[in-house]
Amino acid sequence: MPLPSWYEGLEDKIPDSLDDLQGPAEGVVALPQHLAWSGLTAFDLSKRGIRMEMYRTVITTGRRVDYEAYLNADHLVADWPVLRKGLGPGYRQAWENKLLLRRKTSG
């Protein structure tokens, strides 16, 4: 019997609306250990590359409550065209399907 897909149920964890993403827009964010257990654990949101690294970490290791607490809708939409390239196809598809990010960022 094959193992279930790594992405199975992922879309259910994603908030229903960008309005639910109430993460900080500025400052330095220290992620909790369940999200950032090694390497960089504090992220300066004014630095786009560092912010996108944090967003990749939260998206790939977090839960819905983490998405809502640490992701900011405006940053996510603005960074999505580049950020999506650093995510696996399952994450990309789930986030784009659920929040229509592709349409919002590509015109």
Rosetta blueprint (number, residue, H / E / L):
1 M L
2 P L
3 L L
4 P L
5 S L
6 W L
7 Y L
8 E L
9 G L
10 L H
11 E H
12 D H
13 K H
14 I L
15 P L
16 D L
17 S L
18 L H
19 D H
20 D H
21 L L
22 Q E
23 G L
24 P L
25 A L
26 E L
27 G L
28 V E
29 V E
30 A E
31 L L
32 P L
33 Q L
34 H L
35 L L
36 A L
37 W L
38 S L
39 G L
40 L L
41 T L
42 A E
43 F E
44 D E
45 L L
46 S L
47 K L
48 R H
49 G H
50 I H
51 R H
52 M H
53 E H
54 M H
55 Y H
56 R H
57 T H
58 V H
59 I H
60 T H
61 T H
62 G L
63 R L
64 R H
65 V H
66 D H
67 Y H
68 E H
69 A H
70 Y H
71 L L
72 N E
73 A H
74 D H
75 H H
76 L H
77 V H
78 A H
79 D H
80 W H
81 P H
82 V H
83 L H
84 R H
85 K H
86 G H
87 L L
88 G L
89 P H
90 G H
91 Y H
92 R H
93 Q H
94 A H
95 W H
96 E H
97 N H
98 K H
99 L H
100 L L
101 L H
102 R H
103 R H
104 K H
105 T H
106 S H
107 G L
